[in-house]
Amino acid sequence: MDQGDCLLAPSVLDDILIVQMACACAGGRWDDGTGLGWWPSRLADDVGGLDFFGRLAPATHVWAALDAALRAARFHDEQRREAIGGKAVRVRTVFWLGPDVEEALARRLRHHKMERSDAQGVLGAAVQVGERFDRAAFESFLEGLCGQETAAVGPGGRELKAPPEDDPLLMVRRLAAALLPLPERYPLPFFRLGG
């Protein structure tokens, strides 16, 4: 999916966003001290990002908070990708599925904000926003994505084998499932692409 335009159906893009946003929100820190604390953000809870964006952009505040949480996760993920020393463009993670897919996801997110789509209606219960973070529910969500993933654990992260290069939805599901067991520090599950 690296060359040309990304021709994924809107429903597939939404499914990818569900996985990415669920992980981005869970990875932050919540006002009540819950959350995984993988990146220093409080963007998904009522007191942090939702309150701020609710005053700034009331009609799209949930999407704005989710977008901000996703950006925080992507920033942290990018720093970790750079640290593994490989060509970042040839690595895929939960928050980096390649330039074409990421551009399509950005367009889809813009669509939802401009159309003022109901975030909960699009994303469902998997994306925890505005409520107390439920670790058990997040773990259950990850377990239901595609079963247990086996990864080689090294100093740079959890490397998975046999990336499904032509299926970004399966790729993000496998990568997210490899977050389990949930550690203290973001484990950077990743695929190295051949070539």
Residue pairs with C-beta under 8 A, 6 or more apart in sequence:
1 97
1 98
1 100
1 101
1 165
1 166
1 168
2 89
2 98
2 99
2 100
3 100
4 100
5 100
5 104
6 100
6 101
6 103
6 104
8 16
8 101
8 104
8 168
8 169
10 108
10 111
12 168
12 169
13 104
13 105
13 108
14 108
14 122
14 123
15 169
16 97
16 101
16 105
16 168
16 169
16 172
17 105
17 108
17 109
17 122
17 123
18 123
18 124
18 126
18 127
19 94
19 126
19 145
19 172
19 173
19 176
20 70
20 73
20 94
20 95
20 105
20 172
21 66
21 69
21 70
21 123
21 127
22 123
22 126
22 127
22 128
22 138
22 141
22 176
23 73
23 94
23 95
23 176
23 179
24 44
24 66
24 69
24 70
24 72
24 73
24 74
24 95
25 35
25 43
25 44
25 66
25 69
25 127
25 128
25 129
25 133
26 35
26 36
26 128
26 133
26 135
26 138
27 35
27 36
27 37
27 38
27 39
27 73
27 76
27 186
28 35
28 36
28 37
28 38
28 39
28 40
28 41
28 42
28 43
28 44
28 69
28 72
28 73
29 35
29 36
29 37
29 40
29 41
29 42
30 42
30 44
30 45
30 48
30 132
30 133
31 42
31 45
31 46
31 47
31 48
32 45
32 132
32 133
34 132
34 133
34 135
35 44
35 45
35 133
36 135
36 182
36 186
37 184
38 73
38 76
38 185
38 186
39 72
39 73
39 75
39 76
39 186
40 72
41 48
41 49
41 68
41 69
41 72
42 48
42 49
43 49
43 65
43 66
43 68
43 69
43 72
44 50
44 65
44 66
44 69
44 128
44 129
44 130
44 133
45 129
45 130
45 131
45 133
46 130
46 131
49 64
49 65
49 68
49 69
50 61
50 62
50 65
50 129
50 130
52 65
53 60
53 61
53 62
53 64
53 65
53 68
54 61
56 64
57 64
59 116
60 113
60 116
62 119
62 120
62 129
62 130
63 109
63 112
63 113
63 117
63 119
64 113
65 129
66 119
66 123
66 127
66 129
67 109
67 113
70 95
70 109
73 94
73 95
74 95
74 96
76 186
77 93
77 94
77 95
77 96
77 186
77 188
78 88
78 95
78 96
80 93
80 156
80 157
80 186
80 188
81 88
81 91
81 93
81 96
81 188
81 190
82 88
83 156
84 91
84 156
84 157
84 188
84 190
85 156
86 192
88 96
89 98
89 99
90 192
90 193
90 195
91 190
91 191
91 192
91 193
92 98
92 163
92 171
92 175
92 190
92 191
92 193
93 175
93 188
93 189
93 190
93 191
94 172
94 175
94 176
94 179
94 189
96 102
97 105
97 168
97 171
97 172
98 168
101 168
111 117
112 119
112 122
119 127
119 129
125 137
126 141
128 134
128 137
128 138
135 182
138 182
139 180
139 182
142 176
142 177
142 179
142 180
143 177
143 180
145 173
145 174
145 176
145 177
146 170
146 173
146 174
146 177
147 177
148 177
148 180
149 160
149 174
149 177
149 178
149 180
149 189
150 160
151 158
151 159
151 160
151 178
151 189
152 158
152 159
152 161
153 159
153 187
156 188
156 190
157 187
157 188
157 189
157 190
158 178
158 187
158 188
158 189
158 190
159 189
159 190
159 191
159 192
160 174
160 175
160 178
160 189
160 190
160 191
161 191
163 171
163 191
163 192
163 193
164 170
164 171
164 174
165 171
165 193
171 191
175 189
175 190
175 191
176 189
178 187
178 189
179 187
179 189
